[in-house]
Amino acid sequence: EVFLVESGGDLIQPGGSLRLSCAASGFTFNTYAMYWVRQAPGKGLEWVSALSGSRISLYYRDSVKGRFTISRDNSKNALFLHMNSLRVEDTAVYYCAKDLFSSVVSGVFDSWGQGTLVTVSS
Amino acid sequence: QSVLTQPPSASGTPGQTVTISCSTSNSNIGTNTVSWYLQVPRTAPKLLIYSNTQRPSGVPDRFSGSKSGTSASLAISGLQSGDEGDYFCAAWDDTLHGPLFGGGTKLTV
């Protein structure tokens, strides 16, 4: 069974930095693209970033480019999101998600973590 | 900005069939396949449909998806109280270089 467990969410001031982690188990981690998807309070889902299993392909939504960095440690089955210059509008629950298909970046998520809350406020 | 449009709400009684729509005016998105997710309050989303019509293992065949042109639909037959929640469609956006989600449809049974 696939398990994804996020951690690292916190209350942070605007302009601050935070690193989110996602511990994965139950599948061959290095063959699947992984993603971060966020959900602001009371709002819908918003894709944030994607990283292929090989770490060759990575993508960001425009609003986080230059501020967020996605990375993964395939030896430790871990996914990360380094967030800098945080803004109030980055406040959300951040989910780690796994691609349905191996060896591609499809944007279809078959497994999700429980999410970690990032609150950006002064 | 690309948009996937869903009705904000839908409702039905137990046993009925409900259909939720998802449409776009963006032909880029319209050529890509659609996925559907259900999010029960305070839980993570769950994949219901991928590649327009395919169900992951474990998803009941009461859930079915279809797509025609730039519009997609999710049909839920034999409605149950446990089907309540927020339904989101999603499709890859070549401009975004990532998936675009619809605004969500809150289903009440």
Interface residues (C-beta under 8 A of the other chain):
Chain A: G44 L45 E46 W47 S49 A50 Y59 R61 D62 Y95 L100 S106 G107 V108 F109 D110 W112 G113 Q114 G115
Chain B: S35 Y37 Q39 T43 A44 P45 K46 L47 Y50 S51 P56 D86 F88 A90 W92 L96 H97 G98 P99 L100 F101 G102 G103 G104
